[in-house]
Amino acid sequence: MSETISEPEKNLVPMGPTRAVTRRMFVAAIALGLALLVSFLFTRYFAYRNVQQNFYGQALVPAKQAFDFRLVDQDGKAFHLSQMRGKAVLFSFGFTHCPNVCPTTLSDLAKVYQALPAKDREKVQILFVSIDPQRDKPETMKNYVPYFNESFIGLTGTEAELAEAAKAYGAYYEILHDQGANPEVYTVNHSALTYLITPDGKWKLLYNFDQLSDSKKMVQDIEQVLGGA
């Protein structure tokens, strides 16, 4: 009995998806990815809006773990931001030779501090961080910062420590010398922001220079933070 062996069929269409099917799958994957991205962005937006509408300051959503800067206080003692756990902390970067922004900032913060209910003042700490370590030694800070309120603490450190702290909070500063002038005579350009850290060590709010003058709204924010908001 003879066997018949058939020849392989020629020009068969290869198995698997066609180019058109592959293209449709690719487009569908992109559409799904975009839909997920839009959903994520809307979720973040509404989460931000829900938090922001409760605060006067610019809210960080979610709140960030505060960078634990390690500097020197006005008494020459080591100071860590984490020492302030259990208190709401407001601080800004500046320098004692600042002609207007820094003294105005500290004056406004002093008014905010005094506007707090007496029972809550001990739960709040105001700090002033110098970004001019050449001139702002601890003794200089001690003569300057408590002038605005005796509870305020001035901080300084090495150039590297201060640069690290400023970078962690997105603060900008630049030392400017006049050409040909005495190298010890200079000014410092810097951002004028104030940061609020919650009692559990989270960076939650940010204030621009103009916002600090509204003591009532500032106090409302601080009271909310102390209440766990």
N, CA, C and O of each residue as an XYZ file, in Angstrom:
916
protein
N       0.858     -1.178      0.000
C       0.000      0.000      0.000
C       0.895      1.228      0.000
O       1.755      1.414      0.861
N       0.658      2.030     -0.976
C       1.534      3.200     -1.091
C       1.013      4.376     -0.307
O      -0.197      4.541     -0.151
N       1.932      5.209      0.195
C       1.577      6.419      0.950
C       1.680      7.624      0.042
O       2.568      7.739     -0.803
N       0.731      8.516      0.255
C       0.777      9.749     -0.512
C       1.247     10.868      0.404
O       0.604     11.139      1.418
N       2.335     11.511      0.075
C       2.877     12.604      0.881
C       2.556     13.909      0.184
O       3.004     14.175     -0.931
N       1.761     14.717      0.877
C       1.344     15.977      0.251
C       2.432     17.028      0.407
O       3.135     17.057      1.418
N       2.565     17.867     -0.569
C       3.530     18.961     -0.537
C       3.019     20.068      0.372
O       1.811     20.301      0.401
N       3.892     20.776      1.132
C       3.445     21.888      1.972
C       2.779     22.951      1.110
O       3.231     23.273      0.011
N       1.693     23.478      1.648
C       0.986     24.521      0.905
C       1.848     25.783      0.889
O       2.476     26.147      1.883
N       1.854     26.411     -0.232
C       2.626     27.625     -0.396
C       1.777     28.854     -0.131
O       0.552     28.820     -0.249
N       2.460     29.959      0.235
C       1.815     31.262      0.437
C       0.767     31.245      1.544
O      -0.255     31.924      1.445
N       1.020     30.461      2.609
C       0.086     30.467      3.739
C       0.264     31.765      4.522
O       1.381     32.271      4.631
N      -0.837     32.317      5.073
C      -0.776     33.516      5.901
C      -0.208     33.138      7.252
O      -0.750     32.233      7.885
N       0.847     33.770      7.735
C       1.438     33.384      9.019
C       0.466     33.595     10.166
O      -0.363     34.506     10.152
N       0.594     32.714     11.172
C      -0.269     32.793     12.349
C       0.097     34.043     13.151
O       1.191     34.588     13.003
N      -0.825     34.489     13.998
C      -0.567     35.642     14.856
C      -1.314     36.847     14.349
O      -1.876     36.821     13.255
N      -1.326     37.924     15.152
C      -2.081     39.124     14.804
C      -1.517     39.816     13.575
O      -0.306     39.829     13.352
N      -2.390     40.375     12.800
C      -1.971     41.151     11.640
C      -1.470     42.500     12.105
O      -1.610     42.863     13.273
N      -0.876     43.250     11.165
C      -0.395     44.585     11.507
C      -1.528     45.477     11.969
O      -1.351     46.279     12.886
N      -2.674     45.350     11.356
C      -3.830     46.176     11.728
C      -4.267     45.886     13.152
O      -4.580     46.799     13.915
N      -4.285     44.593     13.505
C      -4.675     44.214     14.870
C      -3.653     44.735     15.876
O      -4.011     45.257     16.932
N      -2.380     44.584     15.533
C      -1.317     45.072     16.422
C      -1.429     46.574     16.627
O      -1.260     47.071     17.741
N      -1.719     47.300     15.537
C      -1.859     48.743     15.631
C      -3.032     49.133     16.534
O      -2.936     50.065     17.333
N      -4.157     48.388     16.388
C      -5.327     48.680     17.234
C      -5.023     48.423     18.700
O      -5.454     49.178     19.571
N      -4.279     47.352     18.972
C      -3.908     47.043     20.360
C      -3.004     48.131     20.936
O      -3.127     48.502     22.103
N      -2.099     48.633     20.107
C      -1.186     49.686     20.550
C      -1.948     50.972     20.871
O      -1.711     51.620     21.890
N      -2.876     51.323     19.964
C      -3.689     52.522     20.188
C      -4.539     52.378     21.436
O      -4.688     53.328     22.206
N      -5.102     51.182     21.640
C      -5.933     50.940     22.825
C      -5.111     51.054     24.102
O      -5.588     51.568     25.113
N      -3.863     50.567     24.048
C      -2.992     50.650     25.226
C      -2.663     52.106     25.553
O      -2.633     52.495     26.720
N      -2.416     52.907     24.514
C      -2.131     54.322     24.731
C      -3.352     55.030     25.307
O      -3.239     55.837     26.230
N      -4.537     54.712     24.742
C      -5.773     55.329     25.226
C      -6.023     54.981     26.688
O      -6.443     55.827     27.477
N      -5.758     53.723     27.038
C      -5.941     53.301     28.426
C      -4.959     54.034     29.337
O      -5.323     54.477     30.426
N      -3.709     54.156     28.879
C      -2.707     54.863     29.673
C      -3.074     56.315     29.887
O      -2.916     56.844     30.988
N      -3.566     56.971     28.833
C      -3.987     58.369     28.955
C      -5.175     58.507     29.894
O      -5.246     59.444     30.689
N      -6.105     57.567     29.794
C      -7.278     57.613     30.675
C      -6.861     57.476     32.138
O      -7.389     58.169     33.008
N      -5.903     56.571     32.405
C      -5.423     56.387     33.772
C      -4.688     57.627     34.264
O      -4.812     58.016     35.426
N      -3.908     58.253     33.353
C      -3.184     59.460     33.721
C      -4.148     60.591     34.048
O      -3.981     61.282     35.054
N      -5.159     60.783     33.203
C      -6.151     61.834     33.443
C      -6.886     61.582     34.749
O      -7.131     62.508     35.522
N      -7.238     60.313     34.993
C      -7.921     59.969     36.243
C      -7.043     60.286     37.446
O      -7.523     60.807     38.453
N      -5.742     59.967     37.336
C      -4.804     60.238     38.424
C      -4.681     61.739     38.669
O      -4.694     62.192     39.814
N      -4.558     62.522     37.565
C      -4.410     63.968     37.704
C      -5.655     64.601     38.316
O      -5.550     65.503     39.146
N      -6.846     64.124     37.902
C      -8.075     64.659     38.477
C      -8.173     64.315     39.962
O      -8.596     65.136     40.776
N      -7.774     63.086     40.302
C      -7.805     62.677     41.705
C      -6.879     63.557     42.534
O      -7.250     64.001     43.621
N      -5.645     63.816     42.012
C      -4.706     64.666     42.723
C      -5.226     66.096     42.830
O      -5.075     66.748     43.863
N      -5.844     66.577     41.740
C      -6.358     67.947     41.742
C      -7.440     68.128     42.792
O      -7.419     69.091     43.558
N      -8.394     67.190     42.822
C      -9.486     67.325     43.787
C      -8.997     67.131     45.220
O      -9.518     67.748     46.150
N      -7.979     66.260     45.394
C      -7.396     66.099     46.726
C      -6.724     67.393     47.156
O      -6.864     67.821     48.302
N      -5.982     68.024     46.223
C      -5.327     69.294     46.509
C      -6.367     70.370     46.810
O      -6.228     71.122     47.775
N      -7.423     70.441     45.971
C      -8.438     71.480     46.155
C      -9.130     71.332     47.501
O      -9.410     72.325     48.173
N      -9.405     70.095     47.895
C     -10.086     69.857     49.176
C      -9.233     70.301     50.354
O      -9.747     70.809     51.350
N      -7.915     70.102     50.230
C      -7.020     70.530     51.303
C      -6.814     72.038     51.235
O      -6.897     72.726     52.253
N      -6.541     72.560     50.024
C      -6.211     73.968     49.873
C      -7.333     74.888     50.333
O      -7.070     75.954     50.889
N      -8.581     74.487     50.107
C      -9.682     75.371     50.467
C      -9.813     75.555     51.977
O     -10.526     76.446     52.441
N      -9.127     74.714     52.735
C      -9.181     74.824     54.191
C      -8.063     75.687     54.757
O      -8.048     75.976     55.954
N      -7.112     76.107     53.896
C      -5.951     76.836     54.391
C      -5.728     78.137     53.624
O      -6.056     78.251     52.443
N      -5.173     79.089     54.313
C      -4.786     80.377     53.736
C      -3.455     80.250     53.006
O      -3.290     80.804     51.919
N      -2.503     79.523     53.594
C      -1.204     79.313     52.972
C      -1.288     78.314     51.834
O      -2.283     77.606     51.680
N      -0.217     78.268     51.031
C      -0.138     77.309     49.935
C       0.112     75.921     50.509
O       1.132     75.689     51.156
N      -0.815     75.000     50.273
C      -0.707     73.662     50.851
C       0.145     72.749     49.985
O       0.097     72.828     48.757
N       0.921     71.885     50.620
C       1.627     70.827     49.924
C       0.789     69.566     50.073
O       0.505     69.138     51.192
N       0.392     68.969     48.956
C      -0.467     67.786     48.992
C       0.202     66.671     48.193
O       0.352     66.796     46.978
N       0.608     65.580     48.853
C       0.553     65.416     50.314
C       1.679     66.205     50.992
O       2.654     66.595     50.351
N       1.525     66.429     52.291
C       2.573     67.115     53.048
C       3.864     66.298     52.986
O       3.828     65.068     52.982
N       5.003     66.990     52.937
C       6.299     66.326     52.825
C       6.967     66.189     54.190
O       6.770     67.014     55.081
N       7.751     65.139     54.331
C       8.567     65.027     55.535
C       9.553     66.186     55.552
O      10.305     66.371     54.595
N       9.560     66.963     56.618
C      10.425     68.139     56.685
C      11.887     67.726     56.775
O      12.241     66.812     57.519
N      12.721     68.401     56.019
C      14.159     68.143     56.091
C      14.665     68.559     57.467
O      14.419     69.679     57.915
N      15.363     67.665     58.124
C      15.820     67.898     59.495
C      17.178     68.612     59.474
O      18.222     67.997     59.690
N      17.138     69.932     59.209
C      18.411     70.651     59.149
C      19.095     70.656     60.514
O      18.444     70.632     61.558
N      20.419     70.687     60.473
C      21.246     70.645     61.681
C      22.164     71.855     61.669
O      23.139     71.911     60.920
N      21.832     72.815     62.508
C      22.533     74.099     62.511
C      22.987     74.447     63.928
O      23.089     73.573     64.788
N      23.256     75.717     64.157
C      23.687     76.200     65.470
C      22.754     77.326     65.889
O      22.461     78.216     65.091
N      22.283     77.296     67.136
C      21.348     78.341     67.564
C      22.097     79.571     68.068
O      23.327     79.604     68.068
N      21.353     80.566     68.489
C      21.926     81.848     68.889
C      22.754     81.774     70.172
O      23.448     82.727     70.528
N      22.673     80.632     70.865
C      23.501     80.414     72.052
C      24.727     79.561     71.738
O      25.488     79.190     72.632
N      24.908     79.255     70.439
C      26.059     78.456     70.031
C      25.866     76.965     70.230
O      26.831     76.205     70.150
N      24.647     76.532     70.485
C      24.361     75.115     70.713
C      23.840     74.454     69.437
O      23.179     75.089     68.615
N      24.153     73.159     69.289
C      23.655     72.405     68.136
C      22.133     72.399     68.143
O      21.507     72.246     69.192
N      21.556     72.564     66.985
C      20.096     72.622     66.871
C      19.651     71.762     65.699
O      20.158     71.894     64.585
N      18.685     70.869     65.971
C      18.064     70.051     64.930
C      16.594     70.436     64.846
O      15.950     70.661     65.871
N      16.068     70.512     63.651
C      14.652     70.837     63.503
C      13.776     69.818     64.222
O      12.714     70.161     64.741
N      14.224     68.570     64.251
C      13.447     67.508     64.900
C      13.290     67.734     66.406
O      12.438     67.108     67.036
N      14.105     68.623     66.990
C      13.933     68.965     68.407
C      12.578     69.617     68.659
O      12.086     69.625     69.787
N      11.987     70.153     67.621
C      10.733     70.891     67.755
C       9.492     70.021     67.589
O       8.379     70.542     67.519
N       9.670     68.696     67.524
C       8.509     67.810     67.395
C       7.538     68.076     68.537
O       7.933     68.229     69.693
N       6.255     68.128     68.182
C       5.230     68.454     69.166
C       4.809     69.914     69.085
O       3.835     70.325     69.716
N       5.563     70.711     68.290
C       5.227     72.114     68.084
C       5.030     72.392     66.598
O       5.611     71.721     65.746
N       4.206     73.386     66.301
C       4.137     73.908     64.940
C       5.290     74.895     64.799
O       5.493     75.743     65.668
N       6.041     74.789     63.713
C       7.219     75.632     63.509
C       7.021     76.476     62.254
O       6.632     75.964     61.204
N       7.291     77.770     62.374
C       7.347     78.647     61.212
C       8.756     79.202     61.116
O       9.308     79.677     62.109
N       9.339     79.144     59.933
C      10.688     79.684     59.778
C      10.872     80.280     58.394
O      10.159     79.952     57.446
N      11.854     81.165     58.314
C      12.209     81.777     57.029
C      13.723     81.901     56.968
O      14.408     81.838     57.989
N      14.236     82.078     55.750
C      15.660     82.304     55.532
C      15.896     83.801     55.308
O      15.085     84.471     54.668
N      17.006     84.320     55.835
C      17.298     85.734     55.648
C      18.665     86.086     56.202
O      19.519     85.213     56.359
N      18.880     87.370     56.502
C      20.161     87.795     57.078
C      19.943     89.072     57.876
O      19.029     89.841     57.578
N      20.764     89.301     58.874
C      20.523     90.395     59.814
C      20.751     91.772     59.206
O      20.222     92.760     59.716
N      21.535     91.863     58.113
C      21.769     93.152     57.472
C      20.690     93.469     56.432
O      20.782     94.475     55.728
N      19.707     92.644     56.337
C      18.626     92.846     55.365
C      17.895     94.156     55.693
O      17.478     94.354     56.834
N      17.734     95.047     54.714
C      17.162     96.364     55.011
C      15.653     96.400     55.203
O      15.153     97.282     55.901
N      14.915     95.479     54.612
C      13.454     95.583     54.707
C      12.718     94.256     54.793
O      11.886     94.084     55.683
N      12.994     93.315     53.902
C      12.203     92.078     53.850
C      12.287     91.289     55.150
O      11.261     90.880     55.694
N      13.500     91.074     55.650
C      13.660     90.244     56.851
C      13.063     90.884     58.107
O      12.336     90.207     58.834
N      13.339     92.152     58.389
C      12.703     92.737     59.571
C      11.177     92.791     59.457
O      10.472     92.648     60.456
N      10.672     92.996     58.240
C       9.214     92.998     58.064
C       8.651     91.609     58.298
O       7.609     91.455     58.934
N       9.338     90.597     57.785
C       8.905     89.211     57.991
C       8.840     88.878     59.480
O       7.849     88.326     59.957
N       9.898     89.215     60.204
C       9.937     88.909     61.627
C       8.921     89.738     62.410
O       8.340     89.251     63.380
N       8.708     90.960     62.003
C       7.682     91.796     62.658
C       6.289     91.200     62.442
O       5.485     91.128     63.372
N       6.015     90.778     61.215
C       4.713     90.160     60.926
C       4.530     88.864     61.709
O       3.451     88.597     62.238
N       5.592     88.060     61.781
C       5.493     86.803     62.528
C       5.311     87.063     64.020
O       4.638     86.296     64.709
N       5.910     88.142     64.520
C       5.710     88.501     65.924
C       4.247     88.856     66.186
O       3.693     88.495     67.225
N       3.628     89.558     65.251
C       2.212     89.903     65.386
C       1.340     88.650     65.334
O       0.372     88.520     66.084
N       1.697     87.734     64.439
C       0.959     86.465     64.352
C       1.081     85.705     65.669
O       0.096     85.186     66.195
N       2.303     85.648     66.192
C       2.537     84.926     67.449
C       1.725     85.530     68.587
O       1.126     84.803     69.379
N       1.703     86.837     68.668
C       0.951     87.507     69.735
C      -0.557     87.352     69.553
O      -1.311     87.410     70.524
N      -0.993     87.155     68.318
C      -2.426     86.996     68.048
C      -2.931     85.596     68.399
O      -4.140     85.374     68.480
N      -2.018     84.661     68.606
C      -2.418     83.307     69.006
C      -3.010     83.324     70.409
O      -2.612     84.147     71.234
N      -3.959     82.427     70.697
C      -4.417     82.293     72.082
C      -3.230     81.971     72.984
O      -2.338     81.220     72.590
N      -3.215     82.519     74.160
C      -2.074     82.340     75.074
C      -1.738     80.865     75.289
O      -0.568     80.501     75.403
N      -2.766     80.022     75.343
C      -2.547     78.588     75.601
C      -1.815     77.890     74.447
O      -1.241     76.817     74.632
N      -1.837     78.501     73.260
C      -1.224     77.858     72.103
C       0.158     78.400     71.768
O       0.868     77.807     70.956
N       0.551     79.508     72.371
C       1.863     80.075     72.031
C       3.004     79.126     72.371
O       4.003     79.064     71.654
N       2.854     78.390     73.463
C       3.926     77.462     73.843
C       3.991     76.263     72.901
O       4.931     75.473     72.974
N       3.000     76.119     72.016
C       2.983     75.023     71.045
C       3.507     75.469     69.685
O       3.481     74.704     68.721
N       3.983     76.709     69.611
C       4.451     77.274     68.344
C       5.859     77.832     68.516
O       6.156     78.488     69.515
N       6.717     77.569     67.544
C       8.081     78.103     67.583
C       8.406     78.808     66.272
O       8.195     78.267     65.187
N       8.926     80.030     66.397
C       9.364     80.799     65.230
C      10.889     80.738     65.150
O      11.581     80.975     66.139
N      11.402     80.417     63.962
C      12.841     80.353     63.734
C      13.231     81.312     62.608
O      12.443     81.582     61.702
N      14.453     81.815     62.686
C      14.998     82.652     61.615
C      16.362     82.082     61.250
O      17.274     82.059     62.077
N      16.500     81.618     59.998
C      17.723     80.943     59.563
C      18.546     81.903     58.702
O      18.093     82.335     57.642
N      19.746     82.233     59.157
C      20.611     83.138     58.399
C      21.257     82.413     57.230
O      21.677     81.262     57.349
N      21.330     83.106     56.097
C      22.066     82.566     54.947
C      23.297     83.452     54.692
O      23.810     83.533     53.576
N      23.750     84.111     55.766
C      24.939     84.975     55.719
C      25.867     84.592     56.874
O      26.046     85.366     57.814
N      26.457     83.389     56.800
C      27.261     82.908     57.933
C      28.513     83.718     58.211
O      29.039     83.670     59.323
N      29.003     84.465     57.226
C      30.216     85.263     57.433
C      29.983     86.357     58.475
O      30.853     86.630     59.303
N      28.804     86.982     58.428
C      28.522     88.081     59.355
C      27.594     87.663     60.499
O      27.669     88.215     61.596
N      26.730     86.697     60.242
C      25.724     86.333     61.248
C      26.206     85.184     62.133
O      25.819     84.028     61.960
N      27.053     85.544     63.074
C      27.518     84.583     64.070
C      26.430     84.419     65.130
O      25.502     85.227     65.185
N      26.528     83.386     65.973
C      25.494     83.180     66.996
C      25.227     84.417     67.847
O      24.069     84.724     68.131
N      26.269     85.130     68.256
C      26.058     86.306     69.096
C      25.319     87.415     68.339
O      24.545     88.173     68.924
N      25.573     87.494     67.030
C      24.855     88.476     66.204
C      23.374     88.117     66.147
O      22.509     88.983     66.280
N      23.098     86.852     65.952
C      21.707     86.389     65.888
C      20.994     86.623     67.221
O      19.809     86.958     67.248
N      21.728     86.444     68.329
C      21.111     86.619     69.648
C      20.757     88.076     69.909
O      19.797     88.362     70.625
N      21.514     88.988     69.343
C      21.214     90.411     69.509
C      20.109     90.888     68.570
O      19.501     91.935     68.791
N      19.859     90.109     67.522
C      18.919     90.540     66.484
C      17.543     89.860     66.593
O      16.520     90.537     66.694
N      17.527     88.546     66.573
C      16.250     87.815     66.458
C      15.318     88.009     67.649
O      14.145     88.312     67.434
N      15.774     87.851     68.900
C      14.852     88.021     70.027
C      14.312     89.442     70.189
O      13.378     89.663     70.959
N      14.886     90.397     69.475
C      14.357     91.768     69.507
C      12.894     91.780     69.067
O      12.097     92.569     69.576
N      12.544     90.921     68.136
C      11.174     90.889     67.604
C      10.242     90.147     68.558
O       9.076     90.515     68.706
N      10.753     89.111     69.200
C      10.029     88.407     70.258
C      11.041     87.544     70.990
O      11.834     86.839     70.364
N      11.015     87.599     72.298
C      12.052     86.902     73.070
C      12.009     85.387     72.914
O      12.974     84.704     73.259
N      10.904     84.854     72.399
C      10.812     83.403     72.204
C      11.394     82.950     70.872
O      11.608     81.755     70.669
N      11.655     83.888     69.959
C      12.161     83.532     68.636
C      13.609     83.048     68.743
O      14.375     83.507     69.590
N      13.963     82.112     67.862
C      15.312     81.535     67.871
C      15.988     81.801     66.530
O      15.417     81.546     65.470
N      17.222     82.321     66.593
C      18.018     82.542     65.393
C      18.967     81.383     65.176
O      19.527     80.843     66.130
N      19.149     81.001     63.922
C      20.005     79.864     63.591
C      21.018     80.253     62.528
O      20.726     81.056     61.642
N      22.197     79.684     62.621
C      23.224     79.863     61.607
C      23.980     78.548     61.448
O      23.612     77.537     62.047
N      25.029     78.564     60.646
C      25.779     77.327     60.412
C      26.874     77.568     59.406
O      27.188     78.715     59.089
N      27.454     76.513     58.904
C      28.473     76.645     57.866
C      27.793     76.920     56.527
O      26.585     76.734     56.379
N      28.585     77.362     55.562
C      28.029     77.614     54.227
C      27.381     76.357     53.660
O      26.303     76.415     53.069
N      28.053     75.216     53.846
C      27.529     73.957     53.307
C      26.220     73.559     53.996
O      25.285     73.107     53.335
N      26.151     73.722     55.307
C      24.934     73.358     56.045
C      23.755     74.235     55.644
O      22.632     73.758     55.483
N      24.029     75.513     55.488
C      22.955     76.443     55.126
C      22.502     76.219     53.685
O      21.310     76.298     53.388
N      23.444     75.943     52.799
C      23.096     75.667     51.402
C      22.238     74.407     51.314
O      21.285     74.352     50.537
N      22.574     73.413     52.100
C      21.804     72.165     52.103
C      20.383     72.406     52.606
O      19.422     71.898     52.029
N      20.252     73.182     53.681
C      18.936     73.473     54.239
C      18.085     74.269     53.257
O      16.907     73.970     53.059
N      18.689     75.284     52.644
C      17.955     76.113     51.682
C      17.495     75.287     50.493
O      16.354     75.420     50.051
N      18.358     74.447     49.978
C      18.014     73.607     48.825
C      16.857     72.677     49.158
O      15.973     72.467     48.327
N      16.854     72.122     50.357
C      15.804     71.182     50.745
C      14.423     71.829     50.742
O      13.414     71.152     50.543
N      14.384     73.144     50.964
C      13.095     73.848     51.004
C      12.887     74.757     49.792
O      11.990     75.600     49.785
N      13.712     74.579     48.785
C      13.539     75.346     47.563
C      13.795     76.827     47.721
O      13.287     77.634     46.943
N      14.584     77.196     48.727
C      14.889     78.615     48.956
C      16.071     79.034     48.086
O      16.980     78.245     47.831
N      16.045     80.274     47.642
C      17.097     80.814     46.779
C      17.825     81.945     47.511
O      17.192     82.755     48.189
N      19.137     81.999     47.374
C      19.875     83.162     47.855
C      21.175     83.307     47.071
O      21.715     82.334     46.544
N      21.655     84.527     47.007
C      22.878     84.833     46.255
C      23.569     86.026     46.901
O      22.952     87.072     47.103
N      24.835     85.874     47.220
C      25.621     86.955     47.811
C      26.182     87.827     46.688
O      26.818     87.325     45.761
N      25.942     89.129     46.780
C      26.328     90.057     45.719
C      27.323     91.087     46.227
O      27.040     91.820     47.175
N      28.489     91.141     45.595
C      29.517     92.131     45.921
C      29.527     93.206     44.833
O      29.390     92.900     43.649
N      29.687     94.451     45.240
C      29.891     95.516     44.272
C      31.314     95.431     43.748
O      32.251     95.254     44.526
N      31.484     95.556     42.441
C      32.803     95.437     41.837
C      33.756     96.492     42.403
O      33.469     97.688     42.372
N      34.898     96.022     42.921
C      35.898     96.917     43.455
C      35.630     97.385     44.870
O      36.435     98.121     45.440
N      34.511     96.969     45.448
C      34.175     97.404     46.803
C      34.861     96.518     47.836
O      35.443     95.484     47.505
N      34.782     96.940     49.081
C      35.313     96.153     50.192
C      34.637     94.777     50.190
O      33.408     94.708     50.194
N      35.403     93.685     50.183
C      34.807     92.348     50.132
C      33.907     92.031     51.325
O      33.099     91.103     51.275
N      34.055     92.814     52.398
C      33.204     92.586     53.560
C      31.900     93.382     53.483
O      31.039     93.269     54.355
N      31.769     94.176     52.443
C      30.538     94.951     52.240
C      29.786     94.338     51.073
O      30.247     94.403     49.933
N      28.655     93.756     51.340
C      27.880     93.077     50.299
C      26.428     92.953     50.754
O      26.094     93.225     51.907
N      25.594     92.544     49.839
C      24.198     92.286     50.168
C      23.861     90.863     49.741
O      24.653     90.194     49.078
N      22.680     90.417     50.129
C      22.255     89.062     49.805
C      20.853     89.112     49.210
O      19.905     89.547     49.864
N      20.735     88.668     47.980
C      19.408     88.489     47.393
C      18.867     87.133     47.828
O      19.590     86.138     47.803
N      17.614     87.091     48.222
C      17.067     85.810     48.673
C      15.558     85.771     48.494
O      14.902     86.810     48.422
N      15.016     84.563     48.424
C      13.578     84.388     48.352
C      12.976     84.761     49.698
O      13.642     84.677     50.729
N      11.717     85.172     49.683
C      11.073     85.666     50.911
C       9.874     84.798     51.255
O       8.737     85.270     51.273
N      10.135     83.541     51.526
C       9.069     82.588     51.844
C       9.141     82.166     53.306
O      10.213     82.164     53.912
N       8.003     81.812     53.856
C       7.937     81.299     55.226
C       7.305     79.906     55.182
O       6.316     79.677     54.485
N       7.888     78.998     55.931
C       7.499     77.589     55.888
C       6.832     77.201     57.196
O       7.255     77.625     58.271
N       5.778     76.387     57.096
C       5.117     75.894     58.300
C       5.294     74.383     58.382
O       4.934     73.647     57.463
N       5.856     73.940     59.498
C       6.075     72.520     59.776
C       5.091     72.085     60.857
O       4.929     72.771     61.865
N       4.445     70.961     60.650
C       3.444     70.481     61.604
C       4.111     69.862     62.834
O       5.301     69.550     62.801
N       3.358     69.686     63.910
C       3.950     69.084     65.112
C       4.521     67.682     64.905
O       5.376     67.244     65.676
N       4.059     66.976     63.878
C       4.610     65.634     63.619
C       5.722     65.658     62.569
O       6.105     64.615     62.038
N       6.241     66.869     62.271
C       7.422     66.969     61.415
C       7.168     66.964     59.928
O       8.038     66.553     59.160
N       5.987     67.414     59.492
C       5.684     67.466     58.058
C       5.678     68.922     57.576
O       5.165     69.816     58.248
N       6.262     69.127     56.400
C       6.190     70.438     55.764
C       4.843     70.517     55.062
O       4.621     69.844     54.056
N       3.939     71.344     55.595
C       2.560     71.345     55.120
C       2.165     72.608     54.371
O       1.400     72.531     53.409
N       2.671     73.782     54.789
C       2.233     75.039     54.212
C       3.414     75.947     53.873
O       4.501     75.840     54.442
N       3.152     76.847     52.919
C       4.148     77.782     52.442
C       3.466     79.141     52.279
O       2.356     79.225     51.755
N       4.136     80.201     52.732
C       3.556     81.543     52.663
C       4.492     82.483     51.908
O       5.709     82.452     52.092
N       3.906     83.313     51.062
C       4.733     84.340     50.443
C       4.804     85.558     51.365
O       4.094     85.638     52.367
N       5.656     86.484     51.014
C       5.935     87.633     51.876
C       4.671     88.431     52.226
O       4.501     88.846     53.372
N       3.803     88.640     51.260
C       2.614     89.475     51.471
C       1.568     88.821     52.377
O       0.791     89.514     53.034
N       1.552     87.508     52.409
C       0.521     86.816     53.197
C       0.720     86.975     54.704
O      -0.242     86.890     55.468
N       1.946     87.202     55.131
C       2.234     87.222     56.568
C       1.547     88.363     57.305
O       1.369     88.293     58.521
N       1.163     89.399     56.595
C       0.564     90.566     57.255
C      -0.865     90.320     57.722
O      -1.395     91.097     58.516
N      -1.495     89.253     57.242
C      -2.865     88.936     57.665
C      -2.807     87.986     58.868
O      -2.896     86.767     58.720
N      -2.656     88.568     60.047
C      -2.477     87.758     61.266
C      -3.660     86.831     61.521
O      -3.473     85.693     61.953
N      -4.860     87.302     61.259
C      -6.057     86.503     61.542
C      -6.052     85.202     60.744
O      -6.314     84.133     61.295
N      -5.755     85.293     59.451
C      -5.749     84.088     58.617
C      -4.564     83.194     58.950
O      -4.674     81.969     58.897
N      -3.442     83.797     59.289
C      -2.283     83.001     59.695
C      -2.597     82.209     60.953
O      -2.264     81.027     61.048
N      -3.233     82.853     61.910
C      -3.597     82.178     63.155
C      -4.580     81.033     62.884
O      -4.484     79.972     63.502
N      -5.507     81.244     61.978
C      -6.456     80.187     61.649
C      -5.742     78.955     61.111
O      -6.081     77.827     61.468
N      -4.748     79.175     60.246
C      -3.964     78.051     59.728
C      -3.232     77.324     60.850
O      -3.261     76.097     60.934
N      -2.579     78.096     61.706
C      -1.803     77.487     62.799
C      -2.715     76.702     63.732
O      -2.364     75.607     64.172
N      -3.876     77.256     64.033
C      -4.827     76.563     64.917
C      -5.281     75.243     64.292
O      -5.431     74.238     64.988
N      -5.498     75.254     62.978
C      -5.896     74.016     62.306
C      -4.795     72.968     62.387
O      -5.053     71.795     62.656
N      -3.568     73.410     62.151
C      -2.436     72.487     62.204
C      -2.264     71.924     63.616
O      -2.005     70.733     63.789
N      -2.409     72.786     64.618
C      -2.294     72.296     65.992
C      -3.413     71.320     66.335
O      -3.252     70.450     67.190
N      -4.550     71.476     65.656
C      -5.670     70.571     65.878
C      -5.582     69.280     65.102
O      -6.451     68.414     65.211
N      -4.515     69.152     64.309
C      -4.309     67.899     63.566
C      -4.788     67.928     62.140
O      -4.787     66.896     61.468
N      -5.205     69.106     61.649
C      -5.687     69.203     60.260
C      -4.531     69.076     59.275
O      -4.743     69.134     58.063
